[in-house]
Amino acid sequence: MMNVTLKQLRYFEALARHGHFGHAAEACAISQPALSMQIKELEESLGTELFERGTRHVRLTRFGEEFALRIRDILRSVDELGDLARASEDRLAGRLRIGVIPTIAPYLLPTIIDNLTRMHDGLDIHVRETLTAKLIQELEDGRLDTAIVALPVSEPSLTEVALFAERFVLVRPGHDEGKPVPDRETLRQMRLLLLEEGHCFRDQALSFCNMNMSSTSSRKFLDGSSLSTLVQMVGAGIGVTLIPEMAVAVETRSASVSIARFKSPQPSRTIGMIWRRTSPLAKQLLQISEVVRHSADALRAQQATPSF
């Protein structure tokens, strides 16, 4: 064990996560032969194999699975030592790894990054866009510092800070403009376009309509991989969809659609930031959350238009 290095542990963690030498090497910014050599030396130091090698993928041995659990804790603790040093500084600086869900990233992220880099020129911002479940896992593994998501996530190990509420709007074909806005009961009878399973926005839309997949399995839902796809499908006359207000300006500018607001109670979501309760950067992340809040306020003011 005396010959085991921190670099080898990071390479091991990357290979365990990706299950593929090429992908792990790319993530670590080294060549595949170099990664293979480091993993082989690690196994020789431990006196046992960590991976079962296949033609296309590798998988952890039983010992490798137990080893991986401990290594993730070790690497997270090492990273937090660096965070502890950064937390002692008076200003925000260094690497900041932010996760964002796809129904927020394209619309709010440019404003957030612009404000953060303008206010804190020492920040090196790294962005990860993916689904909430993956962001939570990467936070807990120490691969992210914070994430911007829809709340609540209800994870005991994470701090949640609510930042702002955002309403949903109805997107209909352009020729439907001026028609009465459907209530929940009417909306349930329409062809509703949804994001793919795994998106929290999909669940929020179904919740507003008092629908769930188990009770509506006989219905045909049309799924899209992005809000842009859904809006374009509506423009083609295929159905209707819901999108968050922050997405309206971007997603409707090139589609033949109309926008309508629901009557009270309007569907909405709460957007906030989450981070590990043990993070030494908690004070700095709280400051960043205020930047996110102000960025959202600025975006709403910029996009303000007369009521639909």
N, C-alpha and C positions, 0 to 999 in steps of 0.2 A: 504493500500500500504506500510505502514511502516514495515510490516513483510515480504515483498518480498525480497528474497536474490539473489545475483548474481548467486549462484549455481542453484537455481530454474530456473532462466532465461536460463541458459545454457542447463538444462535438457529439458525445454520447447522447445528450438530451435532445439535440437536433435530429439525430438519426432515429431515436426512439419515437420522436414526434412525427416525423415524415414517413418513416418506414421505407425509405428509398435512399440509397447512397448519393445518387445524382442530385436529388432535391435537397437533401441535407447539406451537401457540399455547397450548393448554390446559396442556401440560406446562411451558411457560415463564411461565404466569400473565399473559399479555398478550392483547390482542385479535388476531384474525386479520389485519385490515388493518395493524396496527402491525408484526406479524411480516413480512408481505409487503413492507412498505416498507423494513424493515431489510435483508432479503435482496436486494431490488432495489438498494439503495445499496451493499451489499457487492459485488455483481456489477459495478456501475458502477466501483467503485474498482479492481477486479481487471481490468476490461476484457474480461470473458468471462462466459458463462453457466455457472452451477453446476448448474442443474436443468433437466430437461425437464418442462414442465407438461402434465399430462393433465387430463381432466374430473374425475376422482376422486382420482388419486394423482399424485405427482411422483417422478421418479427422477433420480439423479445423472447428469450428463454424464461423459464420460471424464475431463475435467479435474477435475470435481467429485469423482470417486472418489479421485483422487490427492490432491486438496486435503483431503478428509476424513481420510485416513490421517495427514497431518501435523497437522491441527487437533486430533485426539484426543490426540496426544502433547503438544501445546502446552497444551491445557486440563488434562490430567492433571498436567503440571508446575506449572501455575499453582495448582491445588488443593493440590498437595503443598507449595507455599510456605506456604499457610495452615496446613497440618498441621504444618509445621516449627515455626511460631511456637507453635502449641498444644502441641507436644511439649516445648517449653522450660518450660512451666508445671508447677507442682508437683502440681496437681490435675487431674482429668478434667473437662473442661468443653467447651461448644460443641456443634456438630452431630456426631452419630454416626449413620452410615448403615449399618444392619445388614440383611443378607439372610438369609432362613431358608427351608428347603425345607418344602413343605406337610405332610409327615408328622411335622414337629416343631412348627411354628409354633402350632397351636391349643392344644397341650398344655403346652409348656414356656415359650413366649414371655411369657405373663402374669406368671409368677414371675420371669423374667429382668428384665423391665421394672420390676416392683415393686422388686426388689433394687437395680437400677442407679439408679433415681431416688431411692431412699431413701439410698443410700450416696454418690451424686454428684448433688447437687441442681442443678448447673450444666449437666447434660447435656440436649441437645435431640435426642431419639431419633427417627429416621426408620426405618421398617420396610418392607422389600420382601420379599414372599412369592412365590416362583416356583421353577421347576425348577433343578436343579444347573447344567446347562449354561448357562442364562441368567445365573445368579448369577456364575459364573466369568467370563463375558464382561463383565458389568457391573463386576466387580472390576478386570479388566484395563483397562477403559476409564476407570476412575477414578470411576465413578458410585456405587460402594459402598466403604465403608471395610473391611468384614469380612463374613463370612457363616458361618452355622452349617449344616453339611452332614454327610452320611455320608462317612467317609473310607475309602480314599484317593481323592484326585482326581488325583494324579500330574501336576500342572502345574509345570514347572520355575520359573515366574515367581512362584509362590505359596508362602507358608509354611503348613505344616499343623501344627496342635497338637491331638493326640488328647485328649479330655476324659473320656469314659466309654463303657463298652460297654453295650448294651441288647439283651435277648433278644426274640425274636418268640414270640407265642402263637398257638394255633390257635383260630379261631372257628367253631363248629358250631351247627346249629339246637338250640334248647333241649331237644328230646326226645332228643338224643344225649348228654346229660350222663351221665357214669358209664360210658360205653362205652370200650373200649380206645382209646388214642391211636394213630392210624395212624403207621406208620413211613414213610420216604421212598418206598419202593416202592408202598405202599398209597395214599399221598397222590397219587402220579402218576396213579392210576387214577380219582381222584375229580374232580368238577367244581370246579376251582379258580378262584375269582374274583380278578382282578388289577386293579391300577391301570393306567391308560392308559400306552401307550408314552411314554417320556421320563422317567418316575419311576424314580429309582434303587431305590426299595423294590420295584418290580416285578421288576427284575433280580435283587435279592437273594433274593426269594421263589423265582424260577425256579432260581437257583443252588442253593439248599438242596434243591430237589426233583430236582436233576440234570436239569433240563429247559431247552431253549432253543427259541425260536420257529421256527428253521429245521428242527429235527428233529421238531417237533410241529405242523407247519403243518396237518396234517389234523384236528387236534383243535379243538374249539370252545371258545375261551376267552371268558369274559364279563368285559368291562372296565368299570371305574367311574372316575369323575373324582375321587373322594375316598374316604378310609377309611370315612367315615360312610355313603356309598352302599353300599360293599361289605358292611358289617355289616348294614345294613337288608335287603340282598338275601339274606344268610344267614338272617336272621330269617324271611324269607318262604319259606325252604326251597329256595332255588335252588341252593345249593352251600356250599362252605366257603371260608375265606380265612385269611390270616395278617395280624396287625397287631402293631406294636411295643407293648411293655408300657406305655409312657407313655400310649398312647391308650385303654387298656382302660376306665378309669373313665368317661371322657367318652363314648365311642362305644357302650358296651354298656348304659348306664343305661336306654335306652328301646327296646331291641330284645330280642326273645325268642330269645336265643342262650346258648350255654354256652362256657366258656373252658377250654382244656386246655393243659398244657405238654408239650412234646416230651421224649422221653428223650434222654440224652446221645448224640451231641453236639447241643446245642440251637442252632438258628439264631440269629444275632445280628448286630448291626452296631456299628461304632465311630462315635461322634459326635464331631465336633471343630469347630474354627474355622479359617478360612483368611483370609489377607490378602496383599497384594502384598509381596514381599521388599524392595521399595524404599520402602515406606511409612514416613514419619518417625514415625508413631504406633505403631510396633511395640511399644515398651515399654508404652504405655497399653493396647494391644489384648491384650497378654499378661495385664495385670491384669484386663481385662474377661473374658478366658477363664476366670479363676479364679472370677469371679462366676457365669458360666454353669455351671461345674462344680458349685459349691455349690448353685445353683438346682436342678440335676438331682438332687442328693443329697436336697435338701429335699422335692422332689416325690415321689421314690421313698419316702421315709419317711412322707409324708402318705398315700400310696396303698397302703402296706403292708397286706396282708391275708394270712390263712392260705393256705398252698399249695393250688393247685387240685387 
